[in-house]
Amino acid sequence: MSVVALLVAVSGCREKDAAPKPPPPPAVVEAKPAAPPAPKPVSAQAALVERGRYLGESVLGCVDCHTRRDTGRFGGPLSGPPLAGACFGPEWDLPGTLCAPNITSDPVHGVGRWTDAQLLRTLREGYGQGDRTLFPMMPYMEWRATLSDGDAKAVVAWLRTVPAVALPTPPSQLAPEVLADIKDLAGPLPGPVAEPAQDDVSRGRYLATIAQCAFCHASADEEPRPFAGGRAAPTPLGEEPVPSLLPEGPILKDLSEDAFVARFTAFKDLAPAPSKKGQVNKLSMPWRAFSSMKEEDLRAVYRFLKTQGVATQRATGP
């Protein structure tokens, strides 16, 4: 190698050695997940409406009675606009034709022009327009001293939000003697109605009462015994047995709490098969509505029922 070449090579090595080293790569800092946004506070009015919606759709049976249903299908699924009215005739063993009116927010055919006071009076006192007494298929007698003031106001707040449906409902056709028999059933509240205690048994008693379990599952005696069962419920396709709900009855005797809850929630997913005359078509029990009850409420009902007396009447049931 020539001296010049050697000097060039050495010079290149020196320049290479003298060149600054590249900085080390920045340390990787693991990014912390962003905190989820704080939930927006629910207004008192929104909470009131939601409580009323839950009661009206899942507990009190408002939707099932005030909406047309397809009784030709198992379970009687809804077949008309919700809360736009429905009629029930002698096929339900009624003394004439009873029409549950449109209670949507429509101002002409519904309750859009009703005041809160009018709605509350109808709900728990049994007075319709013109102070006429409502047929007690509307369960104001069960709700009068039981449905709390707060829950009654919640139902009214929810009804204000129901979309209007401009659909007229025919008037009920009841014989004059029937109207005379029921005219004294309507009446004022005995006083303020408090909220139930919040232990499971008290809440279960409250729910079972406002959902009319005690009334529908009463015995067939002259003085019906709550939850004792033994009656038959009329439907357009034949009578369906109403079993005892007492702890030693055929339903609850060997039914666990989990199985009780599952019995209700199973109806969320059932496809409505055709009904057949002479079989139990699940038309009298509002399974569709009760299937959407909160699990904690169904458990409270079960725990309350387990506190009741021993059944003396046994009926076959679903």
C-alpha angles and dihedrals in degrees: 000000000000121000090246092052091047092051091049091050093047091047090052091051091050092050090048091049092046095050113108116256115244113258116260115262113267115266113261109244112200108235115237114233112257114256112252113254113266111259113257112251113255112236119237090244093051090050090049092051092047091051090050092048091052092049095045096045102034112022116021098045096233094140095046094052099038096046130071112252132200103237089181088074127069110269094011100260119207114274103175139050109297114265093357093123139272138204130224123195142181089301084076090050092254124149094247131327117322119194121198102211132235105274098178119119092265107134095214107035099018137043098280092120097042117109121235089249092055092050093048091049091052093045098055108009100045100234119139128189113315089021092281115159114248121232106258093243077093096074098224090133090062092043099043098087098014113046102085123238090244094051093045090054090047091056091051091048090052093049088057088062098048109114113254118255115192095215122130120221119217115242118259116261109217127157117253091245090056091051089049091052094053101038094098096048094084115081145149124277114269089230140297114341113220129212115265121255111269101234112113097252094049092046091046091051090051094049094045090052099047090043087055095236092139092050099046095041095046121124124264092245123125086253101037117224114221116251093358094114127195101131127109121231116220119230133170089261099045140291121312122205119248107212131208116267094197118121095254095042124108094266106047102027095089100012117113122215091251091050090049091055092045090052089064102037091051088074092067092078106032115123108226104249121192116284120233129207113253098023130095101267097176093241100133101048113067095229093154092061097039092050088073095053115122114265092236089055093050089050090050090053091050092050091049093049090052088062094059128102128275116281117250096180121055123199131181111250144180 
